[in-house]
Amino acid sequence: MARTRRSFTTEYKVEDARRSTVRQMDQRRASPRGAAAVNGEAPLSAAERTELLRLRKQVAEQEKDLAFLKKASAYFAANQQR
C-alpha cells in the first residue's frame, strides 16, 4: 500500500521554524555559560551554583508550605462556627 506524502502550509512551516528557533534559544540560555553569554556576564562559580541550587530548593519547599497553609486556613475558615 503506497503512502501519500503529507503537505504543510506555508504558515505552518513558518510557525514551526519560529518554535524551533525559540526552543534552541531557550536551551542555550539554560546552559550555565549560555545565560551569562546572552547577558554579558561571567558564568557562575561552583560555589555560586551550589548556593543557587540550595536556595531554589528552599524556595520550592516554602512554596509547598504556603500552599498547605492556605488550604488549611481555608478549611478551618469554612468549618468555623459563628
Secondary structure, 3 states (H helix, E strand, C coil): CCCCCCCCCHHHHHHHHHHHHHHHHHHHHHCHHHHHHHHCCCCCCHHHHHHHHHHHHHHHHHHHHHHHHHHHHHHHHHCCCC
